Amino acid sequence: MKNILIISENGSLRAELENTGFFGDVKTSVSFSGSKLNLIDILIVDGATISYDQYLKNLKNFLEHVKSNYYISKDSETYSTVNKNLSGYGIIVIPPLLTAAQITQKICSLAVEDFTVKNNIVCFFGTGPGAGTTMISQSLAQVLSDLIGRSIIFLALDGSYGTTYFDIDSRSGGLAEIKERLINNILSADELKNSCLKTGSLYVLAGENDISKVRHYHPEHIEKLTCLSSRTFDITIINAGSTITGMSIGALNSSKLKYLITTQSYKHFRNFEKLVNQIFVNLGISSDDFSLVVNKYIESSDLEDEISLSKNYGMQLASVIPLLDYTLSLEAENKGKTLVGYDQIFSDSIRQLAVFLCKELGIEIKNNEVVKGSFFKRIMRKG
């Protein structure tokens, strides 16, 4: 078994690595002095403890004596530069803002043969206001619960209460009521379930209703929530909104599948480019981590088609959802329901997306239902 040395003042990473049972001796230190690197298989250096300049001064020694080297970036502002410089030496640079559990999972995936981890978390993120992230994510959760007949939890992590289109009416429970127990890592699966609104096999955890308190949620808080929900439910669906917050960063970092909701609007494309260049690149998140959902689609020679959009965004195309009659949309919104059942084309598009998602997660669909529609025909015609 491989031995690990962690240079860090944070003791939680050692505990997480030891708990996996995959490694031999896991030691921690706050400096390089006295460390017998020739007895170490994996060296993990925390940039918050050892500065980048100090790390570079010892680089030759690390590369000579240790087979696998990891450096945890100190902050998002320097991550891109540090990653570019160190990756040329074969050093794995870990993005900032990851929790100890997420860092452990990343190290295990690279250092442990045949390592697998249960991750049934799906995150929807939008390119901007009006892209339709809330409607699509809630519709998907509704349809998916009918398709698979297994437990699904919907997490509203977009900075709102987040039950706009669910046909449920309650202001009890929700994220705000379990926050303290969540932060203190004492929240149980039963408490999580009891804080949810429930309809059939779908559980809905309402979000933070107080806008001023959204900023108090950090990525590690959300990672604890998603970790518990992943163990408790068969699938976790997240609406992460379209802005960068501690909630959305935690949701994106925790998710196995990431779906980007966009439209044919060039404004939405520019907004996403800005997020990628200014924020995502510094968090270790890439465009190709997402699958693309084109919403409010209009067939027009004056607008980009779905194939062009897929190439522009650099993502696999998952679904195309047409622009619907405004009256239907307004009626559904006023009645607090999704558009599923109001429009057959919309319903079929969401069902196609649900089937696509199930295949990605390896989830079996009840009655082996097959969904047919115009989306894949259109791709085949244009491909």
C-alpha positions in Angstrom: 0.0 0.0 0.0 1.2 3.5 -0.8 2.5 5.8 1.9 1.4 9.4 1.9 2.9 12.6 3.4 0.7 15.7 3.6 2.3 19.1 4.1 -0.6 21.1 5.5 -2.0 22.6 8.7 -5.4 21.2 7.8 -5.9 17.8 9.5 -9.2 16.8 7.8 -7.5 15.6 4.6 -5.5 13.0 6.6 -8.6 11.6 8.2 -10.4 11.4 4.9 -7.5 9.5 3.2 -7.1 7.1 6.2 -10.8 6.3 6.2 -10.6 5.1 2.6 -8.5 2.1 3.6 -6.6 2.3 0.3 -3.3 3.7 1.7 -0.6 2.6 4.2 1.0 5.2 6.4 -0.6 8.6 6.1 1.4 11.3 7.9 1.1 15.1 8.2 3.6 17.8 8.7 3.8 21.6 8.4 7.2 21.7 6.9 9.7 19.7 4.8 12.3 19.4 7.5 12.8 15.9 8.8 10.7 14.4 6.1 12.2 11.2 4.6 10.9 11.6 1.1 12.4 8.4 -0.1 9.9 6.5 2.0 6.9 8.4 0.5 4.9 7.3 -2.5 2.6 10.3 -2.6 3.4 13.8 -1.5 0.5 16.3 -1.1 1.5 19.9 -0.5 -1.0 22.5 0.6 -0.4 25.9 -1.0 -2.0 27.6 2.0 0.9 26.1 4.2 3.8 26.2 1.8 4.0 29.1 -0.6 4.4 28.5 -4.3 7.8 30.1 -4.4 9.0 27.8 -1.5 7.5 24.8 -3.3 9.5 25.6 -6.5 12.7 25.8 -4.5 12.2 22.2 -3.3 10.8 21.0 -6.6 13.9 19.1 -7.8 14.0 17.2 -4.5 10.3 16.2 -4.7 10.6 15.0 -8.3 13.8 13.0 -7.5 12.4 11.1 -4.5 8.6 10.9 -4.8 6.7 9.1 -7.6 3.4 11.1 -7.3 3.3 14.8 -6.4 0.1 16.8 -5.7 -0.1 20.6 -5.0 -3.3 22.1 -3.7 -3.7 25.6 -5.1 -4.1 28.3 -2.6 -6.7 30.5 -4.4 -8.6 30.8 -7.6 -6.6 33.8 -8.8 -3.3 31.9 -9.1 -4.7 28.4 -9.9 -4.5 28.7 -13.7 -0.8 29.9 -13.7 0.3 27.4 -11.1 -1.5 24.5 -12.9 0.1 25.5 -16.2 3.6 25.7 -14.7 3.6 22.6 -12.5 1.7 20.2 -14.9 4.7 20.3 -17.2 6.6 18.4 -14.5 3.8 15.8 -14.1 2.6 17.4 -10.9 -1.2 17.2 -10.3 -2.5 20.6 -9.2 -5.7 20.4 -7.3 -8.1 23.4 -7.6 -9.0 25.6 -4.7 -12.3 25.4 -2.9 -12.5 21.6 -2.9 -13.3 19.9 0.4 -11.1 17.2 2.0 -13.6 14.6 0.7 -13.4 15.9 -2.8 -9.6 16.1 -2.8 -9.5 12.5 -1.4 -11.8 11.3 -4.2 -9.6 12.9 -6.8 -6.4 11.4 -5.4 -8.0 8.0 -5.1 -9.2 8.1 -8.7 -5.6 8.7 -9.9 -3.7 6.6 -7.4 -6.0 3.6 -6.7 -6.5 1.0 -9.4 -10.1 0.3 -10.4 -11.3 3.0 -8.0 -15.0 3.8 -8.3 -17.3 6.0 -6.3 -21.0 6.3 -6.2 -22.0 9.6 -7.7 -25.6 10.0 -8.8 -25.6 13.8 -8.6 -26.8 15.8 -11.6 -26.4 19.6 -11.7 -28.1 22.1 -14.0 -26.5 25.5 -14.5 -27.7 28.3 -16.7 -25.9 30.8 -19.0 -27.8 33.7 -17.5 -31.2 34.9 -16.3 -34.0 33.7 -18.6 -32.2 30.6 -19.9 -34.8 28.4 -18.2 -32.7 26.5 -15.7 -35.5 26.4 -13.0 -38.2 25.2 -15.4 -36.0 22.5 -17.0 -34.5 21.1 -13.8 -37.8 20.9 -12.1 -39.5 19.4 -15.1 -36.7 16.9 -15.4 -37.0 15.9 -11.8 -40.8 15.4 -12.2 -40.5 13.3 -15.3 -37.6 11.3 -14.0 -39.5 10.3 -10.8 -42.2 8.8 -13.0 -39.7 7.1 -15.4 -37.6 5.2 -12.9 -39.9 4.8 -9.9 -37.0 5.3 -7.5 -36.2 8.0 -4.9 -35.1 11.3 -6.3 -34.2 14.5 -4.4 -34.3 17.9 -5.9 -32.0 20.5 -4.3 -32.8 24.2 -4.9 -29.3 25.8 -4.8 -30.0 28.8 -7.0 -30.4 31.2 -4.2 -34.2 31.0 -4.1 -36.9 29.0 -2.4 -36.9 27.0 -5.6 -40.3 25.4 -5.7 -41.9 27.7 -8.3 -43.1 25.0 -10.7 -43.8 22.2 -8.3 -47.5 21.6 -7.5 -46.8 21.7 -3.8 -47.4 24.5 -1.4 -45.5 24.6 1.9 -43.1 27.0 3.6 -42.0 24.5 6.2 -38.7 22.6 6.2 -36.1 23.4 3.6 -32.4 24.2 3.6 -32.6 27.1 6.1 -34.0 24.8 8.9 -31.2 22.2 8.6 -28.3 24.6 7.9 -26.8 24.4 11.4 -26.9 20.7 11.7 -25.5 20.5 8.1 -22.6 22.7 8.9 -21.8 20.9 12.1 -21.8 17.6 10.2 -24.6 16.0 12.4 -27.4 16.0 9.9 -28.9 12.6 9.5 -30.6 11.0 6.4 -34.0 11.0 8.2 -33.6 14.7 9.1 -32.9 15.5 5.5 -35.9 13.5 4.3 -38.2 15.2 6.9 -37.0 18.6 5.7 -38.2 17.9 2.2 -41.6 18.4 0.5 -42.7 15.1 -1.0 -44.8 14.2 -4.0 -44.7 10.5 -5.0 -41.1 9.3 -5.1 -39.8 12.9 -5.5 -38.4 14.8 -2.5 -37.9 18.5 -2.8 -35.5 20.4 -0.5 -36.6 24.0 -0.7 -33.7 26.5 -0.9 -32.7 29.5 1.2 -35.6 32.0 1.2 -33.6 34.8 2.7 -31.5 36.4 -0.1 -29.1 38.0 2.4 -28.2 34.6 3.8 -27.2 32.9 0.5 -23.7 34.3 0.8 -23.2 32.5 4.1 -23.3 29.1 2.3 -19.8 27.9 1.4 -18.8 25.1 -1.1 -17.9 22.7 1.7 -21.4 23.1 3.2 -23.0 22.1 -0.1 -20.5 19.2 -0.5 -21.8 17.8 2.9 -25.3 18.1 1.7 -24.8 16.5 -1.7 -22.7 13.7 -0.1 -25.6 12.9 2.3 -28.2 13.1 -0.4 -26.2 10.9 -2.7 -26.1 8.2 0.0 -29.8 8.6 0.8 -31.5 8.9 -2.6 -31.1 7.1 -5.9 -30.6 10.3 -7.9 -29.9 13.9 -6.8 -31.0 16.7 -9.1 -29.6 20.2 -8.5 -30.7 23.6 -9.8 -27.6 25.7 -9.4 -29.0 28.8 -11.0 -26.9 30.9 -13.3 -24.7 33.0 -10.9 -21.5 32.0 -9.1 -22.0 31.6 -5.4 -20.7 29.2 -2.7 -23.9 27.2 -3.4 -23.3 26.9 -7.2 -19.5 26.2 -6.8 -20.2 23.4 -4.3 -22.9 22.0 -6.6 -20.7 22.0 -9.7 -17.8 20.5 -7.8 -19.9 17.7 -6.4 -21.7 16.6 -9.5 -21.0 13.7 -11.8 -23.1 15.1 -14.6 -23.3 18.8 -15.4 -25.8 20.2 -17.8 -25.5 23.8 -19.2 -28.9 25.4 -20.1 -28.6 28.0 -22.8 -30.5 29.6 -25.6 -29.7 30.9 -29.1 -29.0 34.3 -27.5 -25.5 35.6 -28.2 -25.7 37.4 -24.8 -25.9 34.0 -23.1 -22.9 32.7 -25.0 -20.8 35.8 -24.1 -21.8 35.5 -20.5 -20.7 31.9 -20.3 -17.4 32.7 -22.1 -16.8 35.3 -19.4 -17.5 32.7 -16.6 -15.2 30.2 -18.2 -12.3 32.7 -18.7 -12.6 34.5 -15.4 -14.0 32.0 -12.9 -14.3 28.4 -14.1 -10.7 28.2 -15.3 -9.5 29.1 -11.8 -11.7 26.4 -10.2 -10.6 23.6 -12.4 -13.9 23.4 -14.3 -13.8 23.0 -18.1 -16.4 23.6 -20.8 -16.2 19.9 -21.8 -17.3 18.9 -18.3 -20.9 19.9 -19.4 -23.5 18.6 -21.7 -25.5 21.2 -23.6 -29.2 21.8 -23.4 -30.5 24.3 -25.9 -33.7 25.8 -24.6 -36.4 28.1 -26.3 -35.1 26.9 -29.6 -36.3 28.6 -32.8 -35.8 27.1 -36.3 -34.5 30.1 -38.3 -31.8 30.6 -40.8 -30.9 33.9 -39.0 -30.0 32.0 -35.8 -27.4 29.4 -34.8 -28.7 25.9 -35.1 -28.1 23.3 -32.3 -25.1 21.8 -34.1 -23.3 25.1 -34.4 -24.2 25.9 -30.8 -22.7 22.6 -29.6 -19.5 23.4 -31.5 -19.3 26.9 -30.2 -19.8 25.9 -26.6 -17.5 22.9 -27.0 -20.0 20.5 -25.5 -21.9 17.3 -26.3 -25.4 18.2 -27.2 -27.9 16.5 -24.9 -31.3 18.1 -25.8 -33.1 20.8 -27.7 -36.3 22.2 -26.3 -38.4 24.4 -28.5 -39.7 27.9 -27.7 -43.3 27.5 -26.5 -46.4 29.6 -26.6 -46.0 32.4 -24.1 -49.6 32.0 -22.9 -49.0 28.4 -21.9 -45.8 29.3 -20.1 -47.6 32.1 -18.2 -50.5 29.8 -17.3 -48.2 27.1 -15.9 -46.2 29.7 -13.9 -49.3 31.2 -12.4 -50.6 27.8 -11.4 -47.2 26.8 -10.0 -46.7 23.9 -12.4 -44.1 22.8 -14.9 -44.9 22.8 -18.6 -45.0 19.0 -18.6 -48.6 18.2 -19.5 -49.3 21.6 -21.0 -47.3 21.0 -24.2 -46.6 17.6 -25.8 -43.5 18.8 -27.6 -42.0 20.1 -24.4 -42.9 16.9 -22.5 -41.3 14.8 -25.1 -38.1 16.9 -25.1 -37.8 16.6 -21.3 -38.5 12.9 -21.5 -35.7 12.5 -24.0 -33.4 14.4 -21.7 -34.4 12.1 -18.8 -33.6 9.0 -20.9 -30.3 10.5 -21.9 -29.5 11.2 -18.2 -30.5 7.6 -17.1 -28.1 6.1 -19.7 -25.3 8.3 -18.4 -25.9 7.2 -14.8 -26.6 3.6 -15.6 -30.1 3.8 -14.2 -32.8 1.4 -15.6 -36.0 2.9 -16.9 -39.3 1.3 -15.8 -40.9 -0.9 -18.5 -37.9 -0.3 -20.8 -39.6 2.9 -22.1 -38.2 4.2 -25.4 -38.7 7.9 -26.3 -38.9 9.0 -29.8 -38.9 12.5 -31.1 -37.7 15.0 -33.6 -34.5 16.0 -31.7 -32.3 13.1 -32.8 -33.8 13.0 -36.3 -32.8 16.7 -36.7 -29.2 15.9 -35.5 -28.9 13.0 -37.9 -30.2 15.2 -40.8 -27.7 17.9 -40.0 -24.7 15.8 -38.9 
